[in-house]
Amino acid sequence: MQEKVQAQIIQWVDELNYKHLNELYERLPSGKRVRAMLVEAIVGDNEDALKLSAIIEMIHAASLLHDDVIDDAMTRRGEASINATEGSKTSIMVGDILYAKAFSELSRLKNYEVASIVSSSVAALSIGELMDVDMAEKFNSNQEIYTQMIYNKTASLIEATCKSSAILAGKEIEAYAQYGKNIGLAFQIIDDILDITADEKTVGKPVMNDFVEGKTTLPYIYLYEELEGGEREKLVSLCGIKADIEQKEWLKSKFIESDAVERSIEVAKKLSNEAYNLMNDRDEDVLAQIAQSLMERSA
């Protein structure tokens, strides 16, 4: 169904009748389209699933375009971003157009409950982006605030995807919504871990880039809890600056000495295991496998 989703999005972009927009959209990396995979796994391959998948993937693409501007990102999945090649104004406007078209198509869905759920998740997503910007102003040591931010920014749309799909399929709404929330949270935590543990080629951006941008992710919160005195102060002082080689080596050594990364992995593992069990109990093999594969990313 992935090819059908891409074809549907291109058709909707074509309807806007602006050639440059088509050219820019075709340059966007499609990724694995996990959200569309979730819709297909829950609903099946039909017209409702196709339209919902295309709408959600357009929303996700729009959010990434805006995210690249907020983060001054020059690459996206290893390729030059629209922000890098065309500038922030173009990146923002393409994102706005995709949002607007997605909402236009969302309003045409017969199921108004689905439209309400998806649109509410986009508001949450935008609040998550704002929280992320606000939190970069100073070191955050509060895990609850971090979790709320990644729920809004990442998990809310995945939760809405699974919840909407369950409505269309006539399945247990809350169970599938909880599954989506869990894998969304786990996915973001693992992404935050990889920013520290993976190499630049794997993550498609400089390592420890989150901390340079002032983002205090879960491993840094746990590291803060384990450090004391001057070392804790040093960690806070490095947040939001471009660390030199010596400073990066100090951070790496502290992560090795502590169990901050391991504790973060355990949080992600607990979330993904809960998601796996929810779907395994319902004989949803594809969804269970998606939850299980999350942890393979952190290995």
C-alpha positions in Angstrom: 0.0 0.0 0.0 3.0 2.3 0.4 3.1 3.1 -3.3 -0.6 3.9 -3.3 -0.1 6.3 -0.4 2.7 8.1 -2.3 0.6 8.3 -5.4 -2.4 9.7 -3.4 -0.2 12.4 -1.9 1.3 13.3 -5.3 -2.3 13.5 -6.7 -3.3 15.9 -3.9 -0.2 18.0 -4.5 -0.9 18.1 -8.2 -4.3 19.5 -7.5 -2.7 22.6 -6.0 -1.4 23.4 -9.5 2.0 24.8 -8.7 4.9 23.1 -10.4 7.6 24.3 -8.0 5.7 22.7 -5.1 5.7 19.4 -6.9 9.4 19.6 -7.4 10.0 20.5 -3.8 7.7 17.7 -2.5 9.5 15.1 -4.7 12.8 16.0 -3.0 11.4 15.2 0.5 12.8 11.8 1.8 9.8 9.5 2.3 11.4 7.4 5.1 9.8 4.2 6.1 6.3 5.6 6.4 5.7 3.9 9.7 2.4 5.7 10.3 1.0 4.4 7.0 2.2 0.9 7.9 0.3 1.2 11.2 -2.9 2.2 9.4 -2.6 -0.7 6.9 -1.9 -3.2 9.7 -5.0 -2.1 11.7 -7.5 -1.2 8.9 -6.3 -3.2 5.9 -5.8 -2.1 2.3 -8.9 -0.1 1.4 -10.0 3.4 0.4 -10.4 4.6 4.0 -7.0 3.4 5.0 -5.4 5.0 2.0 -6.8 8.4 2.6 -6.1 8.4 6.3 -2.5 7.2 5.6 -1.9 9.9 3.0 -3.3 12.6 5.3 -1.2 11.6 8.3 2.0 11.2 6.2 1.4 14.7 4.8 1.1 16.1 8.3 4.2 14.3 9.4 6.2 15.6 6.4 4.9 19.2 7.2 6.1 18.8 10.8 9.6 17.7 9.7 9.9 20.7 7.4 9.1 23.1 10.3 11.3 21.1 12.6 14.3 21.5 10.3 13.8 25.3 10.4 13.5 25.3 14.2 16.6 23.2 14.6 18.6 24.9 11.8 19.0 21.4 10.3 21.0 21.2 7.1 20.3 17.5 6.5 17.2 15.2 6.8 17.8 11.4 6.7 21.3 12.0 5.3 20.2 14.3 2.5 20.3 18.1 2.2 17.1 19.5 3.7 14.8 21.9 2.0 15.9 24.4 4.7 19.5 24.0 3.6 19.0 24.3 -0.2 16.0 26.6 -0.4 16.0 28.5 2.9 13.7 28.7 5.9 11.0 30.7 4.2 10.4 28.1 1.5 10.6 25.2 4.1 8.0 26.9 6.3 5.7 27.6 3.4 5.9 24.1 1.9 5.1 22.8 5.4 2.2 25.1 5.7 0.8 24.0 2.3 1.1 20.4 3.2 -0.7 21.0 6.5 -3.4 23.0 4.8 -4.0 20.3 2.1 -4.0 17.5 4.7 -6.6 19.4 6.7 -8.7 20.0 3.6 -8.7 16.3 2.8 -9.3 15.5 6.5 -12.5 17.6 6.4 -13.8 15.4 3.6 -13.6 12.2 5.6 -17.0 10.7 6.4 -16.0 9.9 10.0 -15.9 13.2 11.9 -14.5 11.5 15.0 -11.4 10.5 13.1 -11.1 14.1 11.8 -11.3 15.4 15.3 -8.8 13.0 16.7 -6.2 13.7 14.0 -6.6 17.5 14.1 -6.3 17.5 17.9 -3.1 15.6 17.6 -1.6 18.2 15.3 -2.4 20.9 17.9 -0.6 18.7 20.5 2.3 18.2 18.0 2.7 22.0 17.6 2.6 22.5 21.3 5.3 19.9 21.6 7.5 21.8 19.2 7.0 25.0 21.2 7.8 23.1 24.4 11.0 21.8 22.8 12.0 25.4 21.9 11.2 26.7 25.4 13.0 23.9 27.1 16.2 24.6 25.1 16.5 27.9 27.0 18.0 26.2 30.0 18.9 22.7 31.3 15.8 20.7 32.2 16.2 18.0 34.9 12.5 17.2 35.2 11.7 13.9 33.6 7.9 14.6 33.7 8.3 17.7 31.6 10.5 15.8 29.1 8.0 13.0 28.8 5.1 15.5 28.2 7.1 17.2 25.5 8.0 14.0 23.6 4.4 12.8 23.9 3.1 16.0 22.3 5.9 16.3 19.7 6.1 12.6 18.6 3.8 10.2 20.3 0.5 12.2 19.9 0.3 11.8 16.1 1.2 8.1 16.3 -1.4 7.6 19.1 -4.0 9.4 16.9 -3.0 7.2 13.9 -3.7 4.0 15.8 -6.8 5.3 17.5 -8.3 6.6 14.3 -7.5 3.3 12.5 -9.1 1.3 15.3 -12.3 3.4 14.9 -12.3 2.7 11.1 -11.7 -1.0 11.7 -14.2 -1.4 14.6 -11.5 -2.5 17.0 -10.8 -1.7 20.7 -10.1 2.0 20.5 -8.3 2.5 23.8 -6.0 -0.6 23.4 -4.8 0.6 20.0 -4.5 4.2 21.2 -2.3 3.0 24.1 -0.2 0.9 21.7 0.4 4.0 19.5 1.3 6.2 22.5 3.8 3.6 23.8 5.6 3.1 20.5 5.7 6.8 19.9 7.3 7.5 23.3 9.7 4.6 22.9 10.7 5.7 19.4 11.6 9.2 20.6 13.5 8.0 23.6 15.5 5.6 21.4 16.2 8.4 19.0 17.5 10.5 21.9 19.7 7.6 23.0 21.1 7.1 19.5 22.1 10.8 19.4 24.6 9.9 22.1 25.6 6.3 21.2 25.5 6.1 17.4 27.9 7.5 14.8 27.1 10.4 12.6 26.5 8.2 9.5 23.8 6.2 11.4 21.8 9.2 12.8 22.4 11.5 9.7 23.6 14.4 11.9 26.5 15.2 14.2 26.6 13.1 17.4 25.4 14.7 20.6 23.7 17.4 18.5 20.7 17.5 20.7 22.7 18.7 23.7 24.4 21.4 21.4 20.9 22.6 20.6 20.1 22.8 24.4 17.9 19.7 24.4 18.1 17.8 27.7 16.9 14.4 26.7 16.3 11.5 29.1 20.0 10.2 29.2 21.2 13.7 30.2 18.5 13.9 32.9 19.6 10.6 34.3 23.2 11.6 34.1 22.4 14.8 35.9 20.8 12.8 38.7 24.0 10.6 39.1 26.5 13.4 39.0 27.3 15.6 42.1 28.8 19.0 42.8 31.2 20.3 40.2 30.6 17.6 37.7 26.8 18.3 37.8 27.6 22.0 37.3 29.9 21.2 34.4 27.2 19.1 32.7 24.7 22.0 33.0 27.3 24.5 31.6 27.9 22.3 28.5 24.2 22.4 27.6 23.5 24.6 24.5 27.1 25.1 23.5 29.3 23.6 20.8 31.5 21.4 22.9 35.1 20.9 21.9 36.8 17.5 21.6 37.9 17.4 25.3 34.4 18.3 26.5 32.8 15.7 24.3 35.2 13.1 25.6 34.3 14.1 29.2 30.6 13.6 28.4 31.2 10.2 26.8 33.3 9.1 29.8 30.5 10.1 32.2 28.0 8.2 30.2 30.2 5.1 30.3 30.8 5.5 34.0 27.1 5.9 34.8 24.1 3.8 33.9 22.2 6.8 32.4 22.0 5.3 28.9 21.1 1.9 30.3 18.3 3.4 32.4 16.9 5.2 29.4 17.0 2.0 27.3 15.0 0.3 30.1 12.3 2.9 29.9 12.0 2.5 26.2 12.0 -1.3 26.6 9.2 -1.2 29.1 7.1 0.9 26.8 7.7 -1.2 23.8 7.2 -4.5 25.7 3.8 -3.2 26.9 2.9 -2.3 23.3 4.0 -5.7 22.1 1.9 -7.5 24.7 -1.2 -5.4 23.8 -1.0 -6.5 20.2 0.3 -10.0 20.8 -2.7 -10.7 23.0 -4.9 -9.6 20.1 -3.1 -11.7 17.5 -1.9 -8.5 15.7 1.4 -10.0 14.5 2.5 -7.0 12.3 1.9 -4.5 15.1 3.6 -6.7 17.7 6.6 -7.0 15.4 6.8 -3.2 15.0 6.9 -2.8 18.7 9.6 -5.5 19.0 11.7 -4.0 16.3 11.9 -0.7 18.2 14.4 -2.1 20.6 16.6 -3.4 17.8 17.3 0.2 16.9 19.0 0.8 20.3 21.3 -2.2 20.1 
